[in-house]
Amino acid sequence: MTTASRTDQPASALLAALAAERATGALSTEAGIVYLAAGHVVHVESALTPDLGTLLTGSGAVAADGWWEAVDRAGARRRVGRQLVDSGRLTAGALELCHLGALFDAAYFVLAHDTPALRFRPDAAHWLGAVRPVPVHTVLRESRRRRALLHRIWPESDVDTAALVRVPGAGPAELPARRRRTLAQVDGVRTAAQIAANLACRTFHTLVELRRLAADGLVTPAPPAPAPGPDRRTEAREEPDTALLRRLLDALEAL
């Protein structure tokens, strides 16, 4: 498939078509990018989820300097994942497990609203390199499953992306440890992705806890910030000096 601009087709339909063509490249949407190799999904990234490096270093699976060393050494060759394993910093199994979690988390957001794709770049590849290719139909099925599960817990999807605030006066009952840790991160500023990154936790697990907290009446999206009002000091500086103008007018009339 050649480079395509936005179409009326949803991203899921284009992904299915690209899979049938065994295409290689990157499909961009408003929420992220899906990387394909020979019709299989090899990586998905989204600004709405912590990336693989954040998860690996935040959990302590890989030291931060080890991660960046792998990126520096193998990023240009698109073999960062392979470098982590070959250098002994991570086992192949641990890399695959963490990468699949990050891939499905990002895919949920990329496909959540199934908006039209922005473009497809043939032969584009991610610097991580292929870890474990996943069939497109598996990614689509898992994204639908997650969307249905989250909807059953709490139907308002704005919890997934908005800054969240605790509901005033809502005293939490006894909560499970994971939910209690998640609630402690809700400060009126952080989004689900930021909370997940702070906890070095999978985004989907964090979404489950946040939707349960919303269903319990403990958290809600923060109200939009008020638009800034006019700066009275600026207005005062810019106000014309009426007395000066009157004197100038009188002087002109006297000429």
C-alpha positions as CSV (number, residue, x, y, z in Angstrom):
1,M,0.0,0.0,0.0
2,T,1.4,3.4,-0.9
3,T,1.4,6.4,1.5
4,A,-2.2,7.2,2.3
5,S,-3.6,10.4,3.8
6,R,-6.7,10.5,6.1
7,T,-9.6,8.5,4.7
8,D,-13.1,7.7,5.8
9,Q,-12.0,4.2,6.8
10,P,-11.5,3.5,10.5
11,A,-8.0,2.5,11.5
12,S,-9.1,-1.0,12.3
13,A,-10.3,-1.6,8.7
14,L,-7.0,-0.2,7.3
15,L,-5.0,-2.4,9.6
16,A,-6.9,-5.5,8.4
17,A,-6.2,-4.5,4.8
18,L,-2.5,-4.0,5.5
19,A,-2.4,-7.4,7.2
20,A,-3.9,-9.0,4.2
21,E,-1.3,-7.4,2.0
22,R,1.5,-8.4,4.4
23,A,2.5,-4.8,4.5
24,T,5.5,-3.3,6.3
25,G,5.4,0.2,7.6
26,A,3.8,2.6,10.1
27,L,0.1,3.5,10.4
28,S,-0.5,6.8,12.2
29,T,-3.7,7.8,14.0
30,E,-4.5,10.7,16.2
31,A,-3.7,8.6,19.3
32,G,-0.5,6.9,18.2
33,I,1.3,4.7,15.7
34,V,1.1,1.1,14.8
35,Y,4.2,-0.5,13.3
36,L,3.8,-3.5,11.0
37,A,6.3,-6.0,9.6
38,A,5.0,-8.5,6.9
39,G,1.4,-7.8,8.0
40,H,2.0,-8.4,11.7
41,V,2.1,-5.8,14.5
42,V,5.6,-5.4,15.9
43,H,5.2,-2.3,18.0
44,V,2.5,0.3,19.0
45,E,3.3,3.6,20.7
46,S,1.0,6.3,22.1
47,A,1.5,9.4,24.2
48,L,-1.4,8.2,26.3
49,T,0.7,5.2,27.7
50,P,4.1,4.9,29.3
51,D,6.6,3.6,26.8
52,L,8.6,0.4,27.1
53,G,11.7,2.2,28.5
54,T,9.6,3.9,31.3
55,L,8.1,0.5,32.3
56,L,11.4,-1.3,32.3
57,T,13.4,1.3,34.2
58,G,10.6,2.3,36.5
59,S,10.0,-1.3,37.6
60,G,13.8,-1.9,38.1
61,A,13.9,-4.6,35.4
62,V,16.6,-2.5,33.6
63,A,18.8,0.3,35.0
64,A,18.2,3.6,33.3
65,D,21.8,3.8,32.1
66,G,21.5,0.3,30.7
67,W,18.4,1.2,28.8
68,W,20.0,4.3,27.3
69,E,23.2,2.5,26.5
70,A,21.1,0.0,24.4
71,V,19.3,2.8,22.7
72,D,22.6,4.6,21.8
73,R,24.3,1.4,20.6
74,A,21.5,-0.2,18.6
75,G,18.8,2.4,18.0
76,A,20.1,3.3,14.5
77,R,20.2,-0.4,13.6
78,R,16.7,-0.8,15.0
79,R,17.9,-3.6,17.4
80,V,17.4,-2.1,20.8
81,G,15.5,-5.1,22.1
82,R,18.1,-7.5,20.8
83,Q,20.8,-5.4,22.4
84,L,19.2,-5.6,25.8
85,V,19.1,-9.4,25.6
86,D,22.5,-9.9,24.1
87,S,24.1,-7.6,26.7
88,G,22.6,-9.7,29.5
89,R,20.5,-6.8,30.9
90,L,17.2,-8.6,30.3
91,T,16.1,-12.1,29.4
92,A,14.3,-12.7,26.2
93,G,11.2,-13.9,28.1
94,A,11.1,-10.8,30.3
95,L,11.5,-8.5,27.3
96,E,8.7,-10.2,25.4
97,L,6.3,-10.1,28.3
98,C,6.9,-6.4,29.0
99,H,6.8,-5.5,25.3
100,L,3.5,-7.3,24.7
101,G,2.0,-5.5,27.7
102,A,3.1,-2.1,26.4
103,L,2.0,-3.0,22.8
104,F,-1.6,-3.9,23.9
105,D,-1.8,-0.9,26.2
106,A,-0.9,1.5,23.4
107,A,-3.1,-0.3,20.9
108,Y,-6.1,0.1,23.2
109,F,-5.8,3.9,22.9
110,V,-4.9,3.9,19.2
111,L,-8.1,1.9,18.5
112,A,-10.3,3.1,21.3
113,H,-12.5,5.3,19.2
114,D,-11.4,3.8,15.8
115,T,-11.0,7.1,14.1
116,P,-9.8,7.4,10.5
117,A,-6.0,6.8,10.1
118,L,-3.9,9.8,9.2
119,R,-1.4,8.1,7.0
120,F,0.6,5.0,6.2
121,R,4.4,5.2,5.7
122,P,5.6,2.1,3.8
123,D,8.8,0.4,5.2
124,A,9.0,2.7,8.2
125,A,10.4,0.7,11.2
126,H,10.7,1.4,15.0
127,W,14.1,1.7,16.6
128,L,13.2,-1.0,19.1
129,G,13.1,-3.7,16.5
130,A,10.8,-6.7,16.3
131,V,10.4,-8.5,19.6
132,R,7.4,-10.8,19.1
133,P,5.2,-10.1,16.1
134,V,1.4,-10.2,16.9
135,P,-1.3,-10.9,14.3
136,V,-3.4,-7.9,13.6
137,H,-6.6,-9.8,14.3
138,T,-5.3,-10.6,17.8
139,V,-4.6,-6.9,18.5
140,L,-8.0,-5.9,17.3
141,R,-9.7,-8.6,19.3
142,E,-7.8,-7.7,22.5
143,S,-8.6,-4.0,22.1
144,R,-12.3,-4.7,21.8
145,R,-12.2,-7.0,24.8
146,R,-10.5,-4.3,26.9
147,R,-13.0,-1.6,25.8
148,A,-15.9,-3.8,26.7
149,L,-14.5,-4.7,30.1
150,L,-13.8,-1.1,31.0
151,H,-17.2,-0.1,29.8
152,R,-18.8,-2.7,32.2
153,I,-16.9,-1.2,35.1
154,W,-17.7,2.4,34.4
155,P,-19.0,3.7,31.0
156,E,-17.5,7.1,30.9
157,S,-14.2,6.8,28.9
158,D,-13.0,10.4,29.8
159,V,-11.5,8.8,32.9
160,D,-8.9,7.2,30.6
161,T,-7.4,10.5,29.4
162,A,-8.5,13.4,31.6
163,A,-6.7,14.8,34.6
164,L,-8.4,13.3,37.6
165,V,-9.4,14.7,40.9
166,R,-10.8,13.1,44.1
167,V,-14.5,13.7,44.7
168,P,-14.8,16.2,47.6
169,G,-16.2,14.7,50.8
170,A,-16.1,11.1,49.5
171,G,-14.4,9.1,52.2
172,P,-13.0,5.9,50.8
173,A,-14.0,2.6,52.4
174,E,-11.4,-0.1,52.8
175,L,-9.8,-0.5,49.4
176,P,-7.5,-3.2,48.0
177,A,-3.8,-2.3,48.1
178,R,-3.5,-1.6,44.3
179,R,-6.6,0.6,44.3
180,R,-5.4,2.5,47.3
181,R,-2.0,3.1,45.7
182,T,-3.7,4.3,42.5
183,L,-6.0,6.6,44.5
184,A,-3.0,8.1,46.3
185,Q,-1.7,9.3,42.9
186,V,-4.9,11.2,42.0
187,D,-4.1,14.9,42.5
188,G,-6.2,16.9,40.1
189,V,-3.3,17.1,37.6
190,R,-2.2,13.6,36.7
191,T,-3.8,11.5,33.9
192,A,-4.1,7.8,33.9
193,A,-0.9,7.5,31.8
194,Q,1.0,9.7,34.3
195,I,-0.3,7.7,37.2
196,A,0.7,4.4,35.5
197,A,4.2,5.8,34.8
198,N,4.6,6.9,38.4
199,L,3.6,3.5,39.6
200,A,5.7,1.7,36.9
201,C,2.5,-0.1,36.2
202,R,0.7,-1.3,33.0
203,T,-1.7,1.3,31.8
204,F,-4.6,-1.1,31.4
205,H,-4.3,-2.3,35.0
206,T,-4.3,1.4,36.1
207,L,-7.4,2.1,34.0
208,V,-9.2,-0.8,35.6
209,E,-8.5,0.6,39.1
210,L,-9.4,4.2,38.1
211,R,-12.7,3.2,36.5
212,R,-13.5,1.2,39.7
213,L,-12.7,4.3,41.7
214,A,-15.0,6.3,39.5
215,A,-17.8,3.8,39.8
216,D,-17.3,4.0,43.6
217,G,-17.8,7.8,43.4
218,L,-14.2,8.5,44.6
219,V,-12.6,10.1,41.5
220,T,-13.9,12.1,38.6
221,P,-12.3,14.1,35.7
222,A,-11.0,17.4,36.9
223,P,-13.1,20.4,35.8
224,P,-11.6,22.4,32.9
225,A,-9.3,25.3,34.0
226,P,-11.1,28.7,33.8
227,A,-10.0,30.8,30.9
228,P,-7.6,33.5,32.0
229,G,-9.3,36.8,32.5
230,P,-8.0,40.2,31.3
231,D,-5.0,41.6,33.0
232,R,-6.3,44.7,34.7
233,R,-2.8,46.0,35.2
234,T,-2.1,45.8,31.5
235,E,-5.4,47.4,30.7
236,A,-4.5,50.2,33.1
237,R,-1.2,50.7,31.4
238,E,-2.8,50.8,28.0
239,E,-5.7,53.2,29.0
240,P,-5.2,56.6,27.3
241,D,-4.4,59.5,29.5
242,T,-7.6,61.5,29.0
243,A,-6.2,64.7,30.6
244,L,-3.2,64.6,28.3
245,L,-5.3,64.1,25.3
246,R,-7.6,67.0,26.3
247,R,-4.6,69.4,26.7
248,L,-3.3,68.3,23.3
249,L,-6.7,69.0,21.7
250,D,-6.8,72.4,23.4
251,A,-3.4,73.2,22.1
252,L,-4.3,72.2,18.6
253,E,-7.5,74.3,18.6
254,A,-5.4,77.3,19.8
255,L,-3.2,77.2,16.7
